[in-house]
């Protein structure tokens, strides 16, 4: 099995050779001979052997590379129409967009995650290395501790005495989430992702963008509306959104227009629904989906920059307040000790 980047590279090589006038089987044989990575070479060899046995390229991709029904159907349509190079181009665009969307989503959460890890690391370091030393000094000196210092030492003691319990609780919660979680709780968690502050809006645009991109790509590839919708729904991972799209699919199956069904789902903004309605009227639904996807992509970029712009100052303020509190807690008893000594 190849990753998205490797699969995109493979498709580009095949497309280039096909456009050069070389047929499919010799093209993949050339790629196999030129491949340097042993793992990729092994996968391509399986494709070559399977094609030699008479299997179609789309079936080989599905069986050997596990490309999924989405890319498989794009390639299958290209085979039937004799436009395999065009289908490969669609598959490359799809993979490139998928990689880019994942990168944007990772960028959106990596900075907050890094700051959170840094904050937790500082907290652990202070609790383990700094506080015990000062606590011992103040106890030996018998100095009357001010309120901030008493609070800090109480938090330290609570953490030291209960860290194992917290760890066990965390492990239990993760285990329950993975193995014992009920469907209604999964649905609640899936829905909650859309209402989280700032990130929820990014995830909302991300979900719409992926769905409309998939649907638009399939439409532009010549696949029927019903089948395009079915394949797009099958590729959805969020179960809350998937449930809504299943209802949309059933309504379209009964004869409703896609835009009308999406409007009734109450998930898509009115602007998106109206643009899709125009696309249906002009028989250019795939092209309109691509334009809407570009708009949602731009909106998501703005939200990501806004998130990063907000997280940075807020995190610095929180860390600064914590450092200031710890510093004051340590320094106040020192001032009292100094006063006693001078007196």
C-alpha positions as CSV (number, residue, x, y, z in Angstrom):
1,X,0.0,0.0,0.0
2,X,1.3,3.5,-0.9
3,X,0.8,6.7,1.0
4,X,-1.0,9.7,-0.5
5,X,2.3,11.3,-1.6
6,X,3.7,8.1,-3.1
7,X,0.4,7.3,-4.8
8,X,0.3,10.8,-6.3
9,X,3.9,10.4,-7.5
10,X,3.0,7.0,-9.1
11,X,-0.1,8.5,-10.9
12,X,2.0,11.4,-12.2
13,X,4.6,8.9,-13.6
14,X,1.9,6.9,-15.3
15,X,0.2,10.0,-16.7
16,X,3.4,11.3,-18.1
17,X,4.2,8.1,-19.9
18,X,0.7,7.7,-21.2
19,X,0.8,11.3,-22.6
20,X,4.1,10.3,-24.3
21,X,2.3,7.7,-26.3
22,X,3.3,4.6,-24.3
23,X,0.4,2.2,-23.4
24,X,-0.5,1.4,-19.8
25,X,1.3,-1.9,-19.2
26,X,4.7,-0.8,-20.7
27,X,4.4,2.5,-18.8
28,X,4.1,0.8,-15.4
29,X,6.8,-1.7,-16.3
30,X,9.1,1.3,-17.0
31,X,8.2,2.8,-13.6
32,X,9.0,-0.5,-12.0
33,X,12.4,-0.7,-13.6
34,X,13.3,2.9,-12.6
35,X,11.9,2.7,-9.0
36,X,14.7,2.9,-6.4
37,X,12.7,2.5,-3.2
38,X,12.4,-1.3,-2.5
39,X,9.0,-1.1,-0.9
40,X,7.5,1.0,-3.8
41,X,9.2,-1.4,-6.3
42,X,7.6,-4.4,-4.6
43,X,4.1,-2.8,-4.8
44,X,4.5,-1.8,-8.5
45,X,5.7,-5.3,-9.3
46,X,2.4,-6.7,-7.9
47,X,0.6,-4.2,-10.2
48,X,2.6,-5.3,-13.2
49,X,1.9,-9.0,-12.6
50,X,-1.8,-8.3,-12.0
51,X,-2.1,-6.3,-15.2
52,X,-0.3,-9.1,-17.1
53,X,-3.0,-11.5,-15.9
54,X,-5.6,-9.4,-17.6
55,X,-7.0,-7.4,-14.6
56,X,-8.2,-3.8,-15.2
57,X,-6.1,-0.9,-13.8
58,X,-8.9,0.3,-11.6
59,X,-9.4,-3.2,-10.0
60,X,-5.7,-3.6,-9.5
61,X,-5.5,-0.2,-7.7
62,X,-8.4,-1.2,-5.5
63,X,-7.0,-4.7,-4.7
64,X,-3.3,-4.0,-4.5
65,X,-3.1,-0.4,-3.3
66,X,-6.5,-0.2,-1.5
67,X,-7.2,3.2,-3.1
68,X,-10.8,3.0,-2.0
69,X,-14.0,3.4,-4.0
70,X,-13.5,7.1,-4.7
71,X,-10.3,7.0,-6.7
72,X,-11.2,3.5,-8.1
73,X,-14.4,4.8,-9.7
74,X,-12.6,7.9,-11.2
75,X,-10.1,5.5,-12.8
76,X,-12.8,3.1,-13.9
77,X,-14.7,5.9,-15.6
78,X,-11.5,6.9,-17.4
79,X,-10.9,3.3,-18.6
80,X,-14.5,3.0,-20.0
81,X,-14.3,6.4,-21.8
82,X,-10.7,5.9,-23.0
83,X,-9.6,9.0,-21.1
84,X,-7.3,7.4,-18.5
85,X,-4.8,10.2,-18.6
86,X,-7.6,12.7,-17.8
87,X,-8.9,10.4,-15.0
88,X,-5.4,10.2,-13.6
89,X,-5.2,14.0,-13.6
90,X,-8.4,14.1,-11.6
91,X,-7.0,11.5,-9.1
92,X,-3.8,13.6,-8.8
93,X,-5.8,16.8,-8.1
94,X,-7.9,14.9,-5.5
95,X,-4.8,13.5,-3.7
96,X,-3.0,16.9,-3.8
97,X,-6.1,18.6,-2.4
98,X,-6.4,15.9,0.3
99,X,-2.8,16.3,1.3
100,X,-3.1,20.1,1.4
101,X,-6.3,20.0,3.5
102,X,-4.6,17.7,6.0
103,X,-1.6,20.0,6.2
104,X,-3.8,23.0,6.9
105,X,-5.7,21.2,9.6
106,X,-2.5,20.0,11.2
107,X,-1.1,23.5,11.1
108,X,-4.2,24.7,12.8
109,X,-3.8,22.4,15.8
110,X,0.0,21.9,15.9
111,X,0.8,25.4,17.4
112,X,-1.8,25.1,20.2
113,X,-0.7,21.6,20.9
114,X,2.9,22.6,21.1
115,X,2.2,25.4,23.5
116,X,0.1,23.0,25.6
117,X,2.8,20.4,25.8
118,X,5.4,23.2,26.7
119,X,3.1,24.5,29.5
120,X,2.6,21.0,30.9
121,X,6.4,20.3,30.7
122,X,7.1,23.6,32.6
123,X,4.5,22.7,35.2
124,X,6.1,19.2,35.7
125,X,9.6,20.7,35.9
126,X,8.5,23.3,38.5
127,X,6.7,20.7,40.6
128,X,9.5,18.1,40.5
129,X,12.7,20.3,40.6
130,X,11.9,23.7,41.9
131,X,9.2,23.6,44.5
132,X,10.6,20.8,46.7
133,X,13.9,22.7,47.1
134,X,12.3,25.9,48.2
135,X,9.8,24.1,50.4
136,X,12.7,22.4,52.3
137,X,14.5,25.7,52.8
138,X,11.4,27.5,54.1
139,X,10.6,24.7,56.5
140,X,14.1,24.7,57.9
141,X,14.0,28.5,58.3
142,X,10.6,28.3,60.0
143,X,9.4,31.4,58.2
144,X,5.7,32.4,58.2
145,X,4.6,31.6,54.6
146,X,2.4,34.1,52.8
147,X,-0.9,33.0,51.1
148,X,0.5,32.6,47.5
149,X,3.3,30.4,48.7
150,X,0.9,28.3,50.8
151,X,-1.4,27.9,47.8
152,X,1.6,26.8,45.6
153,X,2.8,24.3,48.2
154,X,-0.7,22.9,48.6
155,X,-1.0,22.5,44.8
156,X,2.4,20.7,44.7
157,X,1.4,18.4,47.5
158,X,-2.0,17.6,45.9
159,X,-0.2,16.8,42.6
160,X,2.5,14.6,44.2
161,X,0.0,12.6,46.2
162,X,-2.5,12.2,43.4
163,X,-0.6,12.0,40.1
164,X,-0.9,8.3,39.9
165,X,-4.7,8.5,40.4
166,X,-4.9,11.1,37.6
167,X,-2.8,8.9,35.3
168,X,-5.0,5.8,36.0
169,X,-8.2,7.9,35.4
170,X,-6.8,9.1,32.1
171,X,-5.9,5.5,31.0
172,X,-9.4,4.3,32.1
173,X,-11.1,7.1,30.2
174,X,-9.1,6.4,27.0
175,X,-9.8,2.6,27.3
176,X,-13.6,3.3,27.7
177,X,-13.5,5.7,24.8
178,X,-11.8,3.1,22.6
179,X,-13.6,-0.1,23.5
180,X,-16.8,0.6,25.5
181,X,-18.1,3.9,24.2
182,X,-21.7,3.9,23.1
183,X,-23.1,5.1,19.8
184,X,-25.0,8.0,21.3
185,X,-21.8,9.2,23.0
186,X,-19.9,8.9,19.8
187,X,-22.6,10.9,18.1
188,X,-22.3,13.6,20.8
189,X,-18.5,13.8,20.5
190,X,-18.8,14.0,16.7
191,X,-21.3,16.8,16.9
192,X,-19.3,18.6,19.6
193,X,-16.4,19.0,17.2
194,X,-18.4,21.5,15.2
195,X,-19.2,23.7,18.2
196,X,-15.8,24.0,19.8
197,X,-14.5,27.6,20.0
198,X,-12.6,28.7,16.8
199,X,-11.5,25.1,16.0
200,X,-15.1,24.0,15.5
201,X,-15.6,26.6,12.8
202,X,-12.4,25.4,11.1
203,X,-13.6,21.8,11.3
204,X,-17.0,22.8,10.0
205,X,-15.4,24.4,6.8
206,X,-13.0,21.5,6.5
207,X,-15.9,18.9,6.5
208,X,-18.0,20.8,3.9
209,X,-14.9,21.4,1.8
210,X,-13.9,17.7,1.7
211,X,-17.5,16.6,0.9
212,X,-18.1,19.1,-1.9
213,X,-14.6,18.6,-3.3
214,X,-15.2,14.8,-3.5
215,X,-18.7,15.3,-5.0
216,X,-17.5,17.9,-7.5
217,X,-14.6,15.7,-8.6
218,X,-16.9,12.7,-9.2
219,X,-19.3,14.9,-11.1
220,X,-16.6,16.3,-13.4
221,X,-15.5,12.7,-14.0
222,X,-18.8,11.9,-15.6
223,X,-20.3,9.8,-12.7
224,X,-24.0,10.2,-12.2
225,X,-25.3,12.4,-9.4
226,X,-26.7,9.5,-7.4
227,X,-23.5,7.5,-7.6
228,X,-21.3,10.6,-6.9
229,X,-23.4,11.4,-3.9
230,X,-23.2,7.8,-2.6
231,X,-19.4,7.6,-3.0
232,X,-19.0,11.0,-1.3
233,X,-21.2,10.0,1.6
234,X,-19.2,6.8,2.0
235,X,-16.0,8.8,2.3
236,X,-17.3,10.8,5.2
237,X,-15.7,10.0,8.6
238,X,-17.6,12.2,11.1
239,X,-20.7,10.1,12.0
240,X,-22.8,13.2,12.8
241,X,-22.2,14.6,9.4
242,X,-22.5,11.2,7.8
243,X,-26.0,10.7,9.3
244,X,-27.1,14.0,7.8
245,X,-25.7,13.2,4.4
246,X,-27.4,9.8,4.4
247,X,-30.7,11.6,4.8
248,X,-29.6,13.9,1.9
249,X,-28.8,10.9,-0.3
250,X,-32.2,9.2,0.5
251,X,-34.0,12.4,-0.5
252,X,-32.1,12.7,-3.8
253,X,-32.8,9.0,-4.4
254,X,-36.5,9.8,-4.0
255,X,-36.3,12.5,-6.6
256,X,-35.3,15.7,-4.7
257,X,-32.7,18.0,-6.0
258,X,-29.3,18.0,-4.3
259,X,-29.5,21.7,-3.3
260,X,-33.0,21.2,-1.8
261,X,-31.9,18.1,0.1
262,X,-28.8,20.0,1.4
263,X,-30.9,22.9,2.4
264,X,-33.2,20.7,4.4
265,X,-30.2,19.1,6.2
266,X,-29.6,22.6,7.8
267,X,-25.9,22.0,7.8
268,X,-24.7,23.9,4.7
269,X,-24.9,27.8,4.6
270,X,-27.6,29.4,2.5
271,X,-24.9,30.8,0.1
272,X,-23.5,27.3,-0.6
273,X,-27.0,25.9,-1.2
274,X,-27.9,28.7,-3.6
275,X,-24.8,28.3,-5.6
276,X,-25.4,24.6,-5.9
277,X,-29.0,25.3,-7.0
278,X,-27.6,27.5,-9.8
279,X,-25.2,24.7,-10.7
280,X,-28.0,22.2,-11.0
281,X,-30.1,24.6,-13.2
282,X,-27.1,25.2,-15.5
283,X,-26.0,21.5,-15.6
284,X,-22.6,22.5,-14.2
285,X,-22.9,21.1,-10.7
286,X,-19.3,19.7,-10.7
287,X,-17.8,23.1,-11.7
288,X,-19.9,25.0,-9.1
289,X,-18.8,22.5,-6.4
290,X,-15.2,23.3,-7.3
291,X,-15.8,27.0,-7.0
292,X,-17.6,26.6,-3.7
293,X,-14.7,24.5,-2.5
294,X,-12.2,27.2,-3.4
295,X,-14.3,29.7,-1.4
296,X,-14.5,27.5,1.6
297,X,-10.8,26.9,1.4
298,X,-10.1,30.6,1.5
299,X,-12.5,31.0,4.5
300,X,-10.7,28.2,6.3
301,X,-7.3,29.8,5.7
302,X,-8.6,33.0,7.3
303,X,-9.9,31.1,10.3
304,X,-6.6,29.2,10.7
305,X,-4.6,32.5,10.7
306,X,-7.0,34.0,13.2
307,X,-6.7,30.9,15.4
308,X,-2.9,31.1,15.4
309,X,-3.1,34.8,16.0
310,X,-5.3,34.3,19.0
311,X,-3.6,31.3,20.6
312,X,-0.1,32.9,20.6
313,X,-0.9,35.9,22.8
314,X,-3.4,34.1,25.0
315,X,-0.9,31.3,25.7
316,X,1.9,33.7,26.4
317,X,-0.3,35.6,28.9
318,X,-1.3,32.3,30.7
319,X,2.3,31.2,30.9
320,X,3.4,34.7,32.0
321,X,0.7,34.7,34.8
322,X,1.8,31.3,36.0
323,X,5.5,32.3,36.0
324,X,4.7,35.5,37.8
325,X,2.6,33.6,40.4
326,X,5.5,31.1,41.0
327,X,8.1,33.9,41.2
328,X,6.0,35.9,43.8
329,X,5.4,32.7,45.8
330,X,9.1,32.0,46.0
331,X,10.3,35.6,46.6
332,X,7.8,36.8,49.3
333,X,9.2,34.4,51.9
334,X,12.8,35.4,50.9
335,X,11.9,39.0,51.6
336,X,10.6,38.1,55.0
337,X,13.7,36.0,55.8
338,X,15.9,38.9,54.7
339,X,13.9,41.3,56.9
340,X,14.3,39.0,59.9
341,X,18.0,38.7,59.4
342,X,18.5,42.5,59.1
343,X,16.4,43.1,62.1
